[in-house]
């Protein structure tokens, strides 16, 4: 997290452009109709422009953002467009104000640290592990190479990503 936050705004923007190229190719391959992604937080890759381009490719596509329902619970997803009314959650992260909950087919999951097996470290709340366990979408971890480690020392409840996308490319997570 410290290494990512130490990157300059320009460096992060350049890395995000490279990451988005790989992500767009993967999304074309996976062809989801409903995509979940996250609002950028604490110097994470900002995928909003990439998602807007993805939406523009087919009018039937739906982008969603997670909504924290309650501490200790799985998140739910609501539709997002650039015009969607948003409000900040308790961490200051914007999310859609209202609308029905929608289950995404593919979820782009932020990576603070990650390993070749697709295990990740988040912020410690367990929200994504609970959400992935409940919804069972295809999980695509997105992050910068500065977060790559030999092992995140996964716990039994941790759910690995199916794919990992960085500025270096897109790859299926290796099996242990």
N, CA and C of each residue as an Amber inpcrd file, in Angstrom:
protein
   528
   0.8340000  -1.1850000   0.0000000   0.0000000   0.0000000   0.0000000
   0.8810000   1.2510000   0.0000000   1.9250000   1.2280000   0.8020000
   2.8310000   2.3820000   0.8590000   3.5340000   2.5960000  -0.4770000
   3.9400000   1.4950000  -1.1240000   4.6180000   1.6210000  -2.4220000
   3.6730000   2.2010000  -3.4690000   2.4220000   1.7950000  -3.4590000
   1.4520000   2.3260000  -4.4100000   1.1980000   3.8040000  -4.1480000
   1.0340000   4.1540000  -2.8980000   0.7640000   5.5490000  -2.5530000
   1.9750000   6.4420000  -2.7990000   3.1710000   5.8550000  -2.8410000
   4.3810000   6.6390000  -3.1130000   4.5140000   6.9960000  -4.5880000
   3.7800000   6.2990000  -5.4590000   3.8160000   6.6350000  -6.8800000
   3.2100000   8.0260000  -7.0740000   3.7820000   8.7890000  -7.9800000
   3.2180000  10.1090000  -8.2600000   1.8890000   9.9410000  -8.9850000
   1.0930000  10.9870000  -9.0070000  -0.1850000  10.9480000  -9.7130000
   0.0350000  10.6170000 -11.1890000   1.0750000  11.2050000 -11.7820000
   1.3930000  10.9330000 -13.1820000   1.7960000   9.4840000 -13.4140000
   2.6120000   8.9340000 -12.5150000   3.0200000   7.5310000 -12.6330000
   1.8020000   6.6130000 -12.5430000   0.9220000   6.8830000 -11.5750000
  -0.2900000   6.0650000 -11.4370000  -1.1630000   6.1700000 -12.6780000
  -1.2880000   7.3620000 -13.2290000  -2.0960000   7.5460000 -14.4410000
  -1.5070000   6.7480000 -15.6000000  -0.1910000   6.7920000 -15.7750000
   0.4620000   6.0320000 -16.8450000   0.2730000   4.5290000 -16.6530000
   0.4620000   4.0590000 -15.4360000   0.2810000   2.6370000 -15.1440000
  -1.1670000   2.2160000 -15.3720000  -2.1080000   3.0800000 -15.0180000
  -3.5270000   2.7760000 -15.1960000  -3.8770000   2.6590000 -16.6760000
  -3.3060000   3.5210000 -17.5220000  -3.5480000   3.4330000 -18.9650000
  -3.0630000   2.0750000 -19.4800000  -1.8860000   1.6580000 -19.0680000
  -1.3490000   0.3600000 -19.4980000  -2.2100000  -0.7860000 -18.9730000
  -2.6000000  -0.7050000 -17.7080000  -3.4610000  -1.7220000 -17.1020000
  -4.7800000  -1.7980000 -17.8720000  -5.3700000  -0.6460000 -18.1880000
  -6.6700000  -0.6040000 -18.8710000  -6.6050000  -1.2790000 -20.2320000
  -5.5000000  -1.1670000 -20.9370000  -5.3540000  -1.8470000 -22.2380000
  -5.4860000  -3.3580000 -22.0640000  -4.8260000  -3.9030000 -21.0640000
  -4.8930000  -5.3410000 -20.7970000  -6.2850000  -5.7360000 -20.3060000
  -6.8740000  -4.8890000 -19.4710000  -8.2040000  -5.1710000 -18.9350000
  -9.2510000  -5.1610000 -20.0510000  -9.1730000  -4.1950000 -20.9450000
 -10.1430000  -4.1280000 -22.0400000 -10.0610000  -5.3710000 -22.9230000
  -8.8600000  -5.8640000 -23.1830000  -8.7090000  -7.0920000 -23.9730000
  -9.3190000  -8.2820000 -23.2350000  -9.1020000  -8.3530000 -21.9270000
  -9.6750000  -9.4530000 -21.1440000 -11.1960000  -9.3680000 -21.1220000
 -11.7330000  -8.1710000 -20.9330000 -13.1960000  -8.0220000 -20.9180000
 -13.7970000  -8.4090000 -22.2640000 -13.1110000  -8.1030000 -23.3550000
 -13.5910000  -8.5200000 -24.6760000 -13.6370000 -10.0410000 -24.7620000
 -12.6560000 -10.7000000 -24.1700000 -12.6050000 -12.1640000 -24.1650000
 -13.6850000 -12.7610000 -23.2710000 -13.8490000 -12.1960000 -22.0690000
 -14.8060000 -12.7360000 -21.0990000 -16.2530000 -12.3920000 -21.4630000
 -16.4510000 -11.2390000 -22.0930000 -17.7570000 -10.7730000 -22.5840000
 -18.8660000 -10.7720000 -21.5300000 -18.6260000 -10.1510000 -20.3650000
 -19.7150000 -10.0880000 -19.3890000 -20.7940000  -9.0960000 -19.8340000
 -22.0220000  -9.3370000 -19.3860000 -23.0980000  -8.3770000 -19.6030000
 -23.2210000  -7.4240000 -18.4380000 -22.8270000  -7.9140000 -17.2380000
 -22.8930000  -7.0980000 -16.0180000 -21.5210000  -7.1540000 -15.3540000
 -20.9430000  -5.9760000 -15.1760000 -19.5900000  -5.8400000 -14.6390000
 -19.6150000  -5.0660000 -13.3290000 -18.9990000  -5.6080000 -12.3060000
 -18.8120000  -4.8880000 -11.0570000 -17.4110000  -4.3140000 -11.0090000
 -17.2880000  -3.0840000 -10.5040000 -15.9700000  -2.4730000 -10.3390000
 -16.0060000  -1.6220000  -9.0940000 -14.8770000  -1.0600000  -8.7290000
 -14.7910000  -0.2690000  -7.5040000 -14.3450000   1.1520000  -7.7960000
 -14.8990000   2.0820000  -7.0510000 -14.4640000   3.4730000  -7.1000000
 -13.0290000   3.5160000  -6.5920000 -12.1560000   4.2820000  -7.2280000
 -10.7540000   4.2960000  -6.7830000 -10.6070000   4.8490000  -5.3640000
  -9.7870000   4.1930000  -4.5800000  -9.5930000   4.5260000  -3.1690000
  -8.1180000   4.3470000  -2.8350000  -7.5560000   5.2850000  -2.1370000
  -6.1790000   5.1920000  -1.6500000  -5.1820000   4.8220000  -2.7440000
  -5.2230000   5.5680000  -3.8450000  -4.2720000   5.4410000  -4.9540000
  -4.4280000   4.1390000  -5.7580000  -5.6030000   3.5170000  -5.7000000
  -5.8760000   2.3570000  -6.5450000  -6.0090000   2.8060000  -7.9990000
  -5.8960000   1.8800000  -8.9470000  -6.1350000   2.2500000 -10.3380000
  -7.5530000   2.8100000 -10.5070000  -7.6680000   3.8850000 -11.2470000
  -8.9660000   4.5120000 -11.5050000  -9.5120000   3.9320000 -12.8020000
 -10.4560000   3.0320000 -12.6830000 -10.9830000   2.2950000 -13.8240000
 -12.2340000   2.9200000 -14.4270000 -12.6260000   4.0800000 -13.9630000
 -13.8870000   4.6710000 -14.4400000 -13.8870000   4.9060000 -15.9480000
 -12.8250000   5.4600000 -16.5130000 -12.7950000   5.6980000 -17.9660000
 -12.8410000   4.3840000 -18.7370000 -12.1680000   3.3860000 -18.2540000
 -12.1840000   2.0650000 -18.8800000 -13.6060000   1.5030000 -18.8720000
 -14.2960000   1.6380000 -17.7520000 -15.6730000   1.1340000 -17.6390000
 -16.6080000   1.9230000 -18.5490000 -16.4140000   3.2280000 -18.6540000
 -17.2420000   4.0350000 -19.5540000 -17.0470000   3.5700000 -21.0010000
 -15.8190000   3.3050000 -21.4010000 -15.5660000   2.7870000 -22.7520000
 -16.2320000   1.4230000 -22.9390000 -16.1480000   0.5690000 -21.9170000
 -16.7780000  -0.7480000 -21.9830000 -18.2920000  -0.6020000 -22.1490000
 -18.8950000   0.2950000 -21.3750000 -20.3370000   0.5330000 -21.4980000
 -20.7130000   1.0100000 -22.8960000 -19.8980000   1.8790000 -23.4670000
 -20.1880000   2.4470000 -24.7870000 -20.1330000   1.3970000 -25.8940000
 -19.4920000   0.2670000 -25.6450000 -19.3600000  -0.7750000 -26.6480000
 -20.6250000  -1.5620000 -26.9170000 -21.6120000  -1.4880000 -26.0160000
 -22.8570000  -2.2460000 -26.1880000 -23.8890000  -1.6790000 -25.2210000
 -25.0000000  -1.2030000 -25.7540000 -26.0330000  -0.5600000 -24.9320000
 -26.6540000  -1.4990000 -23.9050000 -26.5070000  -2.8170000 -24.0900000
 -27.1100000  -3.7510000 -23.1340000 -26.2140000  -4.0030000 -21.9130000
 -24.9820000  -3.5090000 -21.9380000 -24.0670000  -3.7290000 -20.8190000
 -24.4710000  -2.9030000 -19.5930000 -24.1770000  -3.4650000 -18.4250000
 -24.4970000  -2.8070000 -17.1590000 -23.2490000  -2.8150000 -16.2810000
 -22.8810000  -1.6450000 -15.7880000 -21.7810000  -1.5280000 -14.8130000
 -22.3980000  -1.3360000 -13.4380000 -21.7580000  -1.9110000 -12.4290000
 -22.2550000  -1.8090000 -11.0600000 -21.1190000  -1.4400000 -10.1120000
 -21.5110000  -0.8050000  -9.0160000 -20.5760000  -0.4870000  -7.9350000
 -21.0570000  -1.1690000  -6.6580000 -20.1210000  -1.5630000  -5.7880000
 -20.5250000  -2.2070000  -4.5410000 -21.0760000  -1.2060000  -3.5290000
 -21.9860000  -1.7270000  -2.7260000 -22.5820000  -0.9710000  -1.6270000
 -22.3820000  -1.8090000  -0.3660000 -21.7800000  -1.2150000   0.6490000
 -21.6250000  -1.9150000   1.9240000 -22.9680000  -1.8480000   2.6400000
 -23.5520000  -3.0150000   2.8790000 -24.8580000  -3.0960000   3.5400000
 -24.6880000  -2.9510000   5.0470000 -23.7840000  -3.7170000   5.5960000
 -23.5380000  -3.6660000   7.0330000 -22.1790000  -4.3070000   7.2940000
 -21.5560000  -3.8860000   8.3590000 -20.2640000  -4.4590000   8.7470000
 -20.4410000  -5.9610000   8.9740000 -19.5280000  -6.7570000   8.4360000
 -19.6050000  -8.2040000   8.6000000 -20.4910000  -8.8930000   7.5720000
 -21.0720000  -8.1370000   6.6450000 -21.9490000  -8.7010000   5.6210000
 -21.2800000  -8.6220000   4.2550000 -21.7860000  -9.4100000   3.3220000
 -21.3390000  -9.3060000   1.9300000 -21.8660000  -7.9880000   1.3650000
 -21.1760000  -7.4680000   0.3700000 -21.6310000  -6.2640000  -0.3090000
 -22.6810000  -6.6330000  -1.3580000 -23.4380000  -5.6410000  -1.7690000
 -24.3810000  -5.7860000  -2.8650000 -23.9750000  -4.7660000  -3.9240000
 -24.4790000  -4.9060000  -5.1320000 -24.0890000  -4.0320000  -6.2380000
 -25.3120000  -3.3420000  -6.8190000 -25.1250000  -2.0560000  -7.1330000
 -26.1610000  -1.2740000  -7.8160000 -25.5960000  -0.7280000  -9.1140000
 -26.4870000  -0.5130000 -10.0740000 -26.0740000  -0.0010000 -11.3740000
 -25.4160000   1.3670000 -11.2410000 -24.4120000   1.5870000 -12.1030000
 -23.7050000   2.8660000 -12.1630000 -23.5570000   3.3030000 -13.6100000
 -23.7720000   4.5730000 -13.8300000 -23.3930000   5.2700000 -15.0600000
 -22.7610000   6.5770000 -14.5960000 -22.1120000   7.3180000 -15.4960000
 -21.5540000   8.6020000 -15.0630000 -22.5980000   9.5770000 -14.5170000
 -23.8750000   9.3590000 -14.8330000 -24.9410000  10.2500000 -14.3530000
 -25.6200000   9.7500000 -13.0760000 -25.2130000   8.6180000 -12.5510000
 -25.8500000   8.0430000 -11.3660000 -25.6440000   8.9220000 -10.1380000
 -26.7270000   9.2550000  -9.4100000 -26.5650000   9.9820000  -8.1380000
 -25.7840000   9.1180000  -7.1400000 -24.7910000   9.7340000  -6.5100000
 -23.9070000   9.0100000  -5.5990000 -23.8850000   9.7040000  -4.2380000
 -23.5300000   8.9160000  -3.2190000 -23.2680000   9.4880000  -1.8960000
 -22.1050000   8.7190000  -1.2850000 -21.3230000   9.3760000  -0.4240000
 -20.1740000   8.6930000   0.1760000 -20.6000000   7.7690000   1.3220000
 -19.8970000   6.6450000   1.4390000 -20.1240000   5.7570000   2.5770000
 -19.2980000   6.2460000   3.7630000 -19.2060000   5.4600000   4.8110000
 -18.5030000   5.9050000   6.0270000 -17.0120000   6.0980000   5.8100000
 -16.4640000   5.5440000   4.7180000 -15.0500000   5.7320000   4.3840000
 -14.8510000   6.8470000   3.3660000 -15.9490000   7.4570000   2.9370000
 -15.8690000   8.5120000   1.9350000 -15.8860000   8.0080000   0.5060000
 -16.1520000   6.7160000   0.3120000 -16.1830000   6.1280000  -1.0320000
 -17.5950000   6.2760000  -1.6000000 -17.7270000   6.9340000  -2.7550000
 -19.0580000   7.1100000  -3.3410000 -19.6700000   5.7790000  -3.8000000
 -20.9900000   5.6990000  -3.6390000 -21.7330000   4.5420000  -4.1410000
 -23.1140000   5.0200000  -4.5970000 -23.7800000   4.2500000  -5.4610000
 -25.1000000   4.6530000  -5.9460000 -26.0970000   4.8000000  -4.8020000
 -26.8890000   5.8490000  -4.8790000 -27.8380000   6.1730000  -3.8070000
 -28.9580000   5.1430000  -3.7090000 -29.5170000   4.7580000  -4.8440000
 -30.6240000   3.8030000  -4.7920000 -30.6630000   2.9780000  -6.0710000
 -31.6610000   2.1260000  -6.1360000 -31.8270000   1.2350000  -7.2660000
 -31.7850000  -0.2020000  -6.7990000 -32.2290000  -1.1010000  -7.6510000
 -32.2290000  -2.5190000  -7.2680000 -30.8020000  -3.0660000  -7.2070000
 -30.6510000  -4.0990000  -6.4330000 -29.3640000  -4.7790000  -6.3880000
 -29.2570000  -5.7080000  -7.5980000 -28.0650000  -5.7440000  -8.1830000
 -27.8030000  -6.5080000  -9.3960000 -26.5770000  -7.3800000  -9.1350000
 -26.6260000  -8.6130000  -9.5820000 -25.4910000  -9.5190000  -9.3900000
 -24.5890000  -9.4460000 -10.6260000 -23.3480000  -8.9780000 -10.4520000
 -22.4260000  -8.9150000 -11.5950000 -21.8980000 -10.2980000 -11.9650000
 -21.6170000 -10.4660000 -13.2560000 -21.0240000 -11.7080000 -13.7390000
 -19.5160000 -11.7160000 -13.5010000 -18.9110000 -10.5480000 -13.6480000
 -17.4780000 -10.3480000 -13.4310000 -17.3160000  -9.1880000 -12.4660000
 -16.4410000  -9.3530000 -11.4800000 -16.1480000  -8.2670000 -10.5420000
 -14.6630000  -7.9490000 -10.6180000 -14.3580000  -6.6670000 -10.8060000
 -12.9840000  -6.1770000 -10.7780000 -12.6540000  -5.8420000  -9.3300000
 -11.7390000  -6.5800000  -8.7610000 -11.4300000  -6.4970000  -7.3320000
 -10.0870000  -5.8000000  -7.1370000 -10.0380000  -4.7330000  -6.3280000
  -8.7600000  -4.0510000  -6.1090000  -7.7660000  -4.9170000  -5.3480000
  -6.4960000  -4.7600000  -5.7200000  -5.4130000  -5.5270000  -5.1080000
  -4.4570000  -4.5840000  -4.3860000  -4.3290000  -4.7250000  -3.0830000
  -3.2700000  -4.0060000  -2.3710000  -1.9710000  -4.7800000  -2.5140000
  -2.0460000  -6.0630000  -2.2340000  -0.9390000  -6.9960000  -2.4620000
  -1.5660000  -8.2490000  -3.0410000  -0.7940000  -8.9620000  -3.8610000
  -1.3260000 -10.1640000  -4.4960000  -0.1760000 -11.0960000  -4.8340000
  -0.5220000 -12.3770000  -5.0040000   0.4920000 -13.3540000  -5.3770000
   0.0730000 -14.0820000  -6.6510000   0.9430000 -14.9460000  -7.1560000
   0.7000000 -15.6190000  -8.4310000  -0.4850000 -16.5740000  -8.3840000
  -0.8840000 -16.9840000  -7.2040000  -2.0360000 -17.8770000  -7.0650000
  -3.3600000 -17.1090000  -7.0360000  -3.2730000 -15.7940000  -7.1290000
  -4.4840000 -14.9910000  -7.1710000  -5.0140000 -14.5640000  -5.8230000
  -4.3000000 -14.8860000  -4.7640000  -4.7340000 -14.4270000  -3.4440000
  -4.3480000 -12.9680000  -3.2810000  -5.1360000 -12.2470000  -2.5260000
  -4.9540000 -10.8050000  -2.4000000  -5.0690000 -10.3640000  -0.9560000
  -4.5260000  -9.1910000  -0.7120000  -4.7630000  -8.4990000   0.5450000
  -5.5720000  -7.2580000   0.2240000  -6.6280000  -7.0650000   0.9870000
  -7.4360000  -5.8600000   0.8700000  -7.1400000  -4.9590000   2.0530000
  -8.1930000  -4.4140000   2.6070000  -8.0350000  -3.5150000   3.7520000
  -8.3800000  -4.1920000   5.0740000  -8.6540000  -5.4890000   5.0450000
  -8.8300000  -6.2430000   6.2740000 -10.2520000  -6.4190000   6.7550000
 -11.2250000  -5.8910000   6.0330000 -12.6180000  -6.0170000   6.4720000
 -13.2920000  -7.3020000   6.0360000 -12.7090000  -8.0100000   5.0780000
 -13.2890000  -9.2580000   4.5970000 -14.4820000  -9.0900000   3.6700000
 -14.7730000  -7.8610000   3.2660000 -15.9630000  -7.6180000   2.4400000
 -15.9160000  -8.3820000   1.1170000 -14.7740000  -8.3400000   0.4320000
 -14.7190000  -9.0160000  -0.8580000 -14.7620000 -10.5250000  -0.7040000
 -14.1140000 -11.0900000   0.2800000 -14.1800000 -12.5430000   0.4610000
 -15.6280000 -12.9790000   0.7060000 -16.3570000 -12.2640000   1.5600000
 -17.7600000 -12.6110000   1.8120000 -18.6050000 -12.4280000   0.5560000
 -18.3360000 -11.3470000  -0.1890000 -19.1060000 -11.0560000  -1.3960000
 -18.8480000 -12.0960000  -2.4720000 -17.5870000 -12.4200000  -2.7120000
 -17.2550000 -13.4170000  -3.7250000 -17.8110000 -14.7890000  -3.3450000
 -17.7670000 -15.1480000  -2.0680000 -18.3010000 -16.4310000  -1.6140000
 -19.8140000 -16.4960000  -1.8240000 -20.4980000 -15.3950000  -1.6210000
 -21.9630000 -15.3850000  -1.7510000 -22.4000000 -15.3110000  -3.2100000
 -21.7970000 -14.4170000  -4.0060000 -22.2660000 -14.1760000  -5.3670000
 -21.6470000 -15.1020000  -6.4080000 -20.4380000 -15.5720000  -6.1850000
 -19.7080000 -16.4580000  -7.0920000 -19.5050000 -15.8830000  -8.4980000
 -19.1350000 -14.6000000  -8.6080000 -18.8210000 -14.0790000  -9.9430000
 -17.4160000 -14.5030000 -10.3420000 -17.0640000 -14.2310000 -11.5770000
 -15.6780000 -14.3740000 -11.9970000 -14.9280000 -13.1980000 -11.3750000
 -13.8720000 -13.4680000 -10.6400000 -13.1360000 -12.4230000  -9.9170000
 -11.8650000 -12.0660000 -10.6740000 -11.7560000 -10.7860000 -11.0560000
 -10.5770000 -10.2860000 -11.7660000  -9.9000000  -9.2660000 -10.8520000
  -8.7550000  -9.6330000 -10.3110000  -8.0000000  -8.7090000  -9.4750000
  -7.3070000  -7.6770000 -10.3420000  -7.3840000  -6.4120000  -9.9490000
  -6.7250000  -5.3350000 -10.6870000  -5.8480000  -4.5360000  -9.7330000
  -4.5970000  -4.3540000 -10.1330000  -3.6720000  -3.6050000  -9.2940000
  -2.3740000  -3.3430000 -10.0290000  -1.4810000  -2.6790000  -9.3620000
  -0.1810000  -2.3560000  -9.9400000   0.8470000  -3.4000000  -9.5200000
   1.8530000  -3.5910000 -10.3600000   2.9120000  -4.5630000 -10.0870000
   3.6310000  -4.2950000  -8.7640000   3.6330000  -3.0770000  -8.2710000
   4.2960000  -2.8060000  -6.9840000   3.6680000  -3.5990000  -5.8500000
   2.4600000  -4.1300000  -6.0700000   1.7900000  -4.9190000  -5.0470000
   2.0570000  -6.4110000  -5.1350000   2.8220000  -6.8440000  -6.1360000
   3.0880000  -8.2800000  -6.2970000   4.0520000  -8.7500000  -5.2120000
   3.7010000  -9.8530000  -4.5530000   4.5410000 -10.4550000  -3.5130000
   4.6370000 -11.9590000  -3.7730000   5.5800000 -12.6320000  -3.1160000
   5.7100000 -14.0790000  -3.2790000   4.4670000 -14.8060000  -2.7800000
   3.9630000 -14.4010000  -1.6180000   2.7500000 -15.0060000  -1.0630000
   2.1000000 -14.0060000  -0.1150000   0.7920000 -13.9680000  -0.1330000
   0.0830000 -13.1220000   0.8340000  -0.2650000 -13.9280000   2.0870000
   0.2110000 -15.1910000   2.1210000  -0.0730000 -16.0970000   3.2390000
  -1.5890000 -16.2080000   3.4450000  -2.2910000 -16.7560000   2.4360000
  -3.7460000 -16.8000000   2.4990000  -4.2690000 -17.6130000   3.6760000
  -5.4230000 -17.2010000   4.1530000  -6.1260000 -17.8790000   5.2260000
  -7.1940000 -18.7870000   4.5970000  -7.7350000 -19.7290000   5.3510000
  -8.7190000 -20.6580000   4.7760000  -9.9520000 -19.9660000   4.1670000
 -10.3350000 -18.8060000   4.6710000 -11.5300000 -18.1210000   4.1630000
 -11.2400000 -17.2550000   2.9320000  -9.9710000 -17.0670000   2.5810000
  -9.6120000 -16.2090000   1.4490000  -9.9900000 -16.8730000   0.1300000
 -10.5340000 -16.0860000  -0.7690000 -10.9400000 -16.5690000  -2.0850000
  -9.9880000 -15.9880000  -3.1240000  -9.3520000 -16.8550000  -3.9060000
  -8.4150000 -16.3380000  -4.9040000  -9.1370000 -15.7260000  -6.1000000
  -8.4380000 -14.8440000  -6.7750000  -8.9310000 -14.2690000  -8.0130000
  -8.8180000 -15.3190000  -9.1230000  -9.6960000 -15.2220000 -10.1070000
  -9.5960000 -16.0850000 -11.2770000  -8.5370000 -15.5420000 -12.2440000
  -8.4530000 -14.2220000 -12.3190000  -7.5060000 -13.5150000 -13.1790000
  -6.8580000 -12.4050000 -12.3730000  -5.6550000 -12.0130000 -12.7800000
  -4.9810000 -10.8450000 -12.2270000  -4.5580000  -9.9780000 -13.4080000
  -4.8980000  -8.6820000 -13.3280000  -4.5370000  -7.7380000 -14.3780000
  -3.7330000  -6.6040000 -13.7530000  -2.5670000  -6.3500000 -14.3180000
  -1.7110000  -5.2350000 -13.9080000  -1.2650000  -4.5180000 -15.1700000
  -0.4310000  -3.5110000 -14.9890000   0.1470000  -2.8290000 -16.1570000
   1.0420000  -3.7800000 -16.9570000   1.4430000  -4.8880000 -16.3610000
   2.2990000  -5.8680000 -17.0300000   1.5460000  -6.8900000 -17.8600000
   0.2280000  -6.9600000 -17.7130000  -0.5490000  -7.9160000 -18.4930000
  -1.6960000  -8.5140000 -17.7090000  -2.3950000  -9.4270000 -18.3660000
  -3.5010000 -10.1590000 -17.7500000  -3.1330000 -11.6370000 -17.7330000
  -3.3400000 -12.2840000 -16.6030000  -2.9970000 -13.7110000 -16.5050000
  -3.9790000 -14.4220000 -15.6010000  -4.2790000 -15.6520000 -15.9760000
  -5.0620000 -16.4940000 -15.0760000  -4.2410000 -16.7130000 -13.8100000
  -4.8990000 -16.7570000 -12.6930000  -4.1880000 -17.0360000 -11.4580000
  -3.6750000 -18.4730000 -11.5040000  -2.4730000 -18.6790000 -11.0220000
  -1.8710000 -20.0030000 -11.0070000  -2.5240000 -20.8370000  -9.9070000
  -2.5830000 -22.1170000 -10.1280000  -3.0630000 -22.9840000  -9.0510000
  -1.8690000 -23.3620000  -8.1980000  -2.0930000 -23.4560000  -6.9220000
  -0.9900000 -23.7310000  -5.9850000  -0.3370000 -25.0510000  -6.2530000
